Amino acid sequence: MQVTQTSREEISPFLQLLILGGYAVVGVVIAMIIGFLICLGIYGLDLLHNTGWMTGDDLKNVGALKILLTAQQIGLFLAPAIFLGITEGKRPQHFYGMKMPRANLLLLVFLLMLCSTPILGLVNELNQKMALPDSLKWLMDWMRRMEDEGAKTTEAILKMNSTGGFLINLLVIAIIPAICEEFIFRGALQRTFLRLIKNPHIAIWTSAIIFSTIHFQFFGFFPRLFLGAAFGYIYFWTGSIWYTIFAHFLNNGYAVAVAWYLQKHNLPITSDDGTSVAWYGYLISAILTIALFWILKEKSTEKNTQQPTNF
């Protein structure tokens, strides 16, 4: 995404993708080493003998897992995006578009995330019922196993027994991923794909597909795909990554808040919250979501002098 005018011509998008991949490999290795050393300093050598904390089986040392996840986010996502900008000789605020957000647009993004929740819930419900042909049973079993392992780890991370634990989870699950993932997927990848493909729709959806795939949660692939695309259009229209970070934070923060609420009322995290939506509720959600997207697009371009060519 060409957010601002550059003082010199950028390197080719193919080379940008290669550099980004190289930074990601080096970044995640260095970050995980540092993160693991920090874990050893806090939790001791017991981490080497009892590795149940890595999969969420050992709740006593689940804090070490949160540290490693944070290190992974920074090394794999944030650092490569930042260093790509440095490679191009640009500061992140100019390279990715970090102008101060406007209050009216933040409100629109909030309403958009709120109103889209029911329809995304329906997509998630349908995705959970996904089934492959019998000939691909081996693939189905592998996907289900990956999903179950991921769910167990997520449930362990979401265990909270204090306000402090809630705030830590907001940081680890909502704030840090919102910043790191938006910089790499919307800032770096989407921007580079747009230079390569020239078609904003293809660039946005390609980035969204990668965003959803890399989470390796196949029974939540489609709601995450649509979320990624929504973030992509918000970024393209507004020209500022802060709006997508805010939207991403709202989505993840909502999950943390729901888990906190369920545990405060002695309900299992995996419990259904008991709410149900009639068919017309999903229809209203879809209509409001589309309408809010249209309003956001129109409002974003009113005084946005740095906005790229609209479509």
Secondary structure as GFF3:
##gff-version 3
##sequence-region A 1 311
A	DSSP	alpha_helix	13	43	.	.	.	ID=ss1
A	DSSP	alpha_helix	46	49	.	.	.	ID=ss2
A	DSSP	three_ten_helix	51	54	.	.	.	ID=ss3
A	DSSP	three_ten_helix	59	61	.	.	.	ID=ss4
A	DSSP	alpha_helix	62	73	.	.	.	ID=ss5
A	DSSP	pi_helix	74	78	.	.	.	ID=ss6
A	DSSP	alpha_helix	79	87	.	.	.	ID=ss7
A	DSSP	alpha_helix	92	95	.	.	.	ID=ss8
A	DSSP	alpha_helix	103	128	.	.	.	ID=ss9
A	DSSP	three_ten_helix	134	136	.	.	.	ID=ss10
A	DSSP	alpha_helix	137	157	.	.	.	ID=ss11
A	DSSP	alpha_helix	163	169	.	.	.	ID=ss12
A	DSSP	pi_helix	170	175	.	.	.	ID=ss13
A	DSSP	alpha_helix	176	181	.	.	.	ID=ss14
A	DSSP	pi_helix	182	190	.	.	.	ID=ss15
A	DSSP	alpha_helix	191	197	.	.	.	ID=ss16
A	DSSP	alpha_helix	200	213	.	.	.	ID=ss17
A	DSSP	three_ten_helix	218	220	.	.	.	ID=ss18
A	DSSP	alpha_helix	221	238	.	.	.	ID=ss19
A	DSSP	alpha_helix	241	264	.	.	.	ID=ss20
A	DSSP	alpha_helix	279	300	.	.	.	ID=ss21
###
